[in-house]
Amino acid sequence: MTRSLWKGPFVNLALFENSIVYSRNSAILPQFVNKKFKIHNGKSFLELEIQELMIGHKFGEFAQTRKKVMHKNKEKKK
């Protein structure tokens, strides 16, 4: 379910004061373009520079919470 249009996008007010983001559900506004934010992914902070293409998306979309699976290559015995 989407947010009502009359309410506008949700943005945590703390984002205007500092660059550390715990609120992954906050929307990216045009005022944030060319600024760097540190987004918490549940374990550590990932640094992200906001670009124009990111406006309207949420901060959490750009902080992956899962690692890529790396399978080991088995070596054949001779």
C-alpha positions in Angstrom: 0.0 0.0 0.0 1.4 3.4 -0.9 1.4 6.6 1.1 -1.4 9.1 0.6 -0.5 11.9 -1.9 -1.7 14.6 0.4 0.8 13.5 3.1 3.8 13.8 0.8 6.9 11.6 1.0 8.2 10.4 4.4 11.5 11.9 5.4 13.1 11.7 8.9 13.9 15.2 10.0 17.3 14.0 11.4 18.5 13.6 7.8 18.7 17.4 7.5 21.1 17.6 10.5 23.5 14.7 10.0 24.6 12.3 7.3 24.1 9.0 9.2 20.9 7.3 8.2 19.2 4.7 10.3 15.8 5.5 8.7 16.0 3.3 5.6 12.3 4.0 4.7 12.9 7.8 4.2 12.5 9.1 0.7 15.3 10.8 -1.1 14.5 14.5 -1.8 16.1 16.9 -4.4 17.8 18.7 -1.5 20.0 15.7 -0.9 21.6 15.6 -4.4 25.5 15.6 -4.3 25.6 14.9 -0.6 27.1 11.8 1.0 25.1 9.7 3.5 26.1 6.7 5.6 23.2 4.1 5.4 23.0 1.3 8.0 22.4 -2.1 6.4 21.9 -3.9 9.7 25.6 -4.7 10.3 27.6 -1.8 9.1 27.4 1.6 7.4 27.7 2.0 3.7 28.6 5.3 2.2 26.5 6.6 -0.6 26.5 9.7 -2.7 23.1 10.8 -3.8 22.6 11.4 -7.5 19.6 12.9 -9.5 18.4 9.5 -10.6 17.9 8.4 -7.0 15.3 11.1 -6.2 11.9 9.6 -5.2 13.5 6.3 -4.1 14.1 5.1 -0.5 17.5 5.0 1.2 17.1 1.3 1.9 17.0 0.4 -1.8 20.7 1.3 -2.1 22.0 -0.5 1.0 22.1 -4.3 0.3 21.5 -6.3 3.5 22.7 -9.7 2.1 26.0 -10.8 0.8 26.5 -12.3 -2.6 26.8 -16.0 -2.5 30.3 -17.2 -3.4 30.6 -20.9 -4.1 34.0 -22.5 -3.9 35.4 -24.2 -7.0 36.2 -27.8 -6.3 39.6 -29.0 -7.5 39.7 -32.5 -9.1 42.2 -35.0 -7.5 44.7 -36.5 -9.9 
